[in-house]
Amino acid sequence: MEIASLILAMLLTGAVGGVLAGLLGVGGGIVIVPVLEIALSFIGVDASVRMHIAVATSLATIIPTSISSARAHYQRDSIDFPVIRYWSPWIVIGAIAGIVIAANVGAEFLAAVFAIVALAVAIKMALPLDDTNLAEDIPRGIFGPVIPMAIGVISTLMGIGGGTLSVTALTLSGKHIHLAVGTAALFGLVIALPATLGYVISGWGNPLLPPASLGYVNLLGFIVIASTTVLFAPLGARIAHALSRRHLSALFGLFLFVVAVRMGLRAFA
């Protein structure tokens, strides 16, 4: 009964995550991580590895989800490929650094990072600051790699596809919200591939892991959630292009605020 309940929770999580992937440019991880962490607690998985499993499995599901979401946005000409080419190598370096950190910290640290970053981004996106830019374009030069590397590190620790941070950074750099969302969808793949491999390696052989685990990646969760998110991501993309710029930003901010409160309680209670 517990396994059946877990599968049902994963199906629902995948559906919501898929819609959000297309709607907000996120890989769905910001939903998958907290929900999967709760589901794992219900079947008795040790608390010291629950957050690592949730983050790793989330990143694995982001691979097919990002492909589906990015295809939908590409068909609407909503991906900035010059930014993709410039940021991608630095994001990969950041993702590798994030894996090294995650392998040496506890579950509470991962939850705290998740809560703090989600809350900061929620405040920015919920406020009416659509026309507030810090720059005309993305930073370049000696400080150019800082933002994409930070996105790679933090996203890997949070188990997300980078959309949460990428959308914020791109909109503050003068990119339209719809273009930022589409570009962020493709960044999910850039982050998830190396990060997933890193979590497989770092969790290999851990005796506390539940059955059907490949390192910290739970294969049951991956199969159920990934198949569902791929089906629902195009629906989210259609909804995104039907909403106004302000409504899309406000929705993003509200959602992140709710998630930040939940994960903050997990980390600090």
C-alpha positions in Angstrom: 0.0 0.0 0.0 2.9 2.3 0.8 4.5 1.7 -2.6 1.2 2.2 -4.3 0.8 5.5 -2.5 4.3 6.5 -3.5 3.6 5.8 -7.1 0.4 7.8 -7.0 2.3 10.7 -5.4 5.0 10.5 -8.1 2.3 10.5 -10.9 0.7 13.7 -9.4 4.1 15.3 -8.9 5.1 14.6 -12.5 1.9 16.1 -13.9 2.3 19.3 -11.9 6.1 19.4 -12.6 5.5 19.0 -16.3 3.0 21.9 -16.5 5.4 24.1 -14.5 8.3 23.2 -16.7 6.5 24.6 -19.8 4.8 27.4 -17.9 7.8 28.8 -16.0 10.8 27.5 -17.7 11.8 25.4 -14.7 12.5 21.7 -14.9 9.8 20.9 -12.5 12.4 20.2 -9.8 11.2 22.9 -7.5 8.0 20.9 -7.1 9.5 17.4 -7.4 12.1 17.9 -4.6 9.8 18.8 -1.7 7.0 16.5 -2.7 9.3 13.5 -3.3 11.1 14.2 0.0 7.8 14.0 1.8 6.8 10.8 -0.1 10.1 9.1 0.9 9.5 9.9 4.5 6.2 8.0 4.4 7.8 4.8 3.3 10.5 5.0 6.0 13.6 6.1 4.0 16.3 7.4 6.4 16.2 11.2 6.9 19.9 11.5 6.2 19.5 10.5 2.6 16.0 11.6 1.7 16.9 15.1 0.5 19.8 13.7 -1.5 17.5 11.2 -3.2 14.9 13.8 -3.9 17.4 16.2 -5.4 19.2 13.5 -7.5 16.0 11.9 -8.8 14.6 15.4 -9.6 17.6 16.2 -11.7 17.3 12.9 -13.6 13.7 13.7 -14.4 14.7 17.1 -15.7 16.6 15.6 -18.6 13.5 14.4 -20.6 11.3 17.2 -19.2 13.7 19.9 -20.4 13.9 18.4 -23.9 10.1 18.4 -24.2 9.8 21.9 -22.8 12.6 23.4 -24.9 11.1 21.8 -28.1 7.8 23.5 -27.4 9.5 26.9 -26.8 11.8 26.5 -29.8 8.7 26.1 -32.0 7.6 29.5 -30.7 11.1 31.1 -31.4 11.6 31.7 -27.7 15.2 30.5 -27.1 18.2 32.9 -27.0 20.9 30.7 -28.6 23.8 33.2 -28.2 23.2 33.1 -24.4 23.0 29.3 -24.5 26.4 29.1 -26.2 28.0 31.6 -23.9 26.7 30.4 -20.5 26.6 26.6 -21.0 30.3 25.8 -20.4 30.3 27.8 -17.2 27.0 26.3 -16.0 28.5 22.8 -16.4 31.5 23.8 -14.3 29.2 25.1 -11.7 27.2 21.9 -11.7 30.3 19.9 -11.1 31.2 22.1 -8.2 27.7 21.7 -6.8 28.1 17.9 -6.8 31.3 18.1 -4.8 29.6 20.3 -2.2 26.5 18.1 -2.0 28.6 15.0 -1.4 30.0 16.6 1.7 27.0 18.2 3.4 23.8 17.0 5.3 20.2 17.1 4.2 19.4 20.2 6.3 22.0 22.2 4.3 20.4 21.3 1.0 16.9 22.2 2.4 18.2 25.5 3.7 19.8 26.4 0.3 16.5 25.5 -1.4 14.4 27.6 0.9 16.6 30.7 0.9 17.1 30.9 -2.8 13.4 30.2 -3.6 12.3 32.9 -1.2 14.7 35.5 -2.7 13.6 34.7 -6.3 9.9 34.7 -5.2 10.1 38.2 -3.9 11.8 39.5 -7.0 9.4 37.8 -9.4 6.2 38.7 -7.5 6.9 42.4 -7.3 5.9 44.7 -10.3 9.5 45.1 -11.5 9.1 43.9 -15.1 10.7 47.0 -16.5 13.5 47.1 -13.9 16.8 46.0 -15.5 20.2 45.9 -13.9 21.8 45.8 -17.4 21.0 46.1 -21.1 22.3 42.6 -21.7 23.9 39.7 -19.9 27.3 40.6 -18.3 30.5 39.7 -20.2 34.2 40.1 -19.7 36.0 38.9 -16.5 32.8 38.8 -14.5 30.7 37.2 -17.2 31.1 33.6 -16.0 30.1 34.4 -12.4 26.3 34.3 -13.0 26.1 31.0 -15.0 28.6 29.3 -12.6 26.4 30.3 -9.6 23.3 29.0 -11.4 25.1 25.7 -12.0 26.2 25.3 -8.3 22.9 26.4 -6.7 20.7 24.5 -9.1 22.6 21.3 -8.5 22.2 21.7 -4.7 18.5 22.4 -5.1 17.7 19.7 -7.6 16.3 22.1 -10.2 16.9 22.8 -13.8 18.2 26.3 -13.4 15.0 28.0 -14.6 14.3 29.5 -11.2 17.6 31.4 -11.3 18.0 31.7 -15.1 14.7 33.4 -15.6 15.5 35.9 -12.9 19.0 36.6 -14.2 17.9 37.0 -17.8 14.9 39.3 -17.0 17.2 41.5 -14.9 19.5 41.6 -17.9 16.8 43.0 -20.2 15.4 39.8 -21.7 11.7 39.5 -22.2 10.0 37.1 -19.7 8.8 34.7 -22.5 12.3 34.6 -24.1 13.9 34.1 -20.6 11.5 31.2 -19.9 12.3 29.4 -23.2 16.0 29.8 -22.8 15.9 28.6 -19.2 14.1 25.5 -20.4 17.1 24.5 -22.4 19.5 25.3 -19.6 17.7 22.6 -17.6 19.3 20.0 -19.9 22.8 21.6 -19.5 22.6 21.3 -15.7 20.8 18.0 -15.3 23.1 15.8 -17.4 26.4 16.3 -15.5 24.6 16.8 -12.1 22.7 13.5 -12.4 25.8 11.6 -13.2 27.6 13.2 -10.2 24.8 12.1 -7.8 24.9 8.5 -9.2 28.6 8.4 -8.5 28.5 10.1 -5.1 25.7 7.9 -3.8 27.0 4.6 -5.1 26.9 1.8 -2.6 25.2 3.8 0.2 23.4 1.1 2.4 20.7 3.5 3.4 19.3 3.9 -0.1 15.9 2.3 -0.9 15.5 -0.4 -3.6 15.7 0.5 -7.3 18.3 3.2 -6.6 21.3 4.0 -8.9 23.4 6.0 -6.5 21.2 8.7 -5.1 18.9 8.5 -8.2 15.8 6.4 -7.5 14.9 4.6 -10.8 11.2 4.1 -9.9 10.8 7.8 -9.2 12.6 8.7 -12.4 10.5 6.4 -14.6 7.1 7.5 -13.2 7.8 11.2 -12.8 9.8 11.6 -16.1 7.1 9.9 -18.2 4.4 12.1 -16.7 6.3 15.4 -16.9 7.1 14.9 -20.6 3.4 14.6 -21.4 2.4 17.7 -19.5 5.2 20.1 -20.4 3.7 21.2 -23.8 0.5 22.1 -22.0 2.4 24.5 -19.7 4.2 26.1 -22.6 0.8 26.8 -24.3 -0.5 28.4 -21.0 2.6 30.5 -20.7 2.1 32.1 -24.1 -1.6 32.8 -23.3 -0.7 34.9 -20.1 0.5 38.4 -19.9 4.1 39.3 -18.9 2.9 40.6 -15.5 0.7 37.6 -14.7 3.4 35.1 -15.6 5.9 36.8 -13.3 3.4 37.1 -10.4 2.5 33.4 -10.8 6.1 32.4 -10.7 6.8 34.5 -7.6 3.7 33.2 -5.7 4.6 29.6 -6.4 8.2 30.0 -5.2 7.0 31.7 -2.0 4.9 28.7 -1.0 7.7 26.3 -1.8 10.3 28.4 0.2 8.1 28.3 3.3 7.7 24.5 3.1 11.4 23.9 2.7 12.4 26.4 5.3 10.3 24.5 7.8 12.1 21.3 6.7 15.5 22.9 7.3 15.1 25.1 10.4 12.3 23.5 12.4 
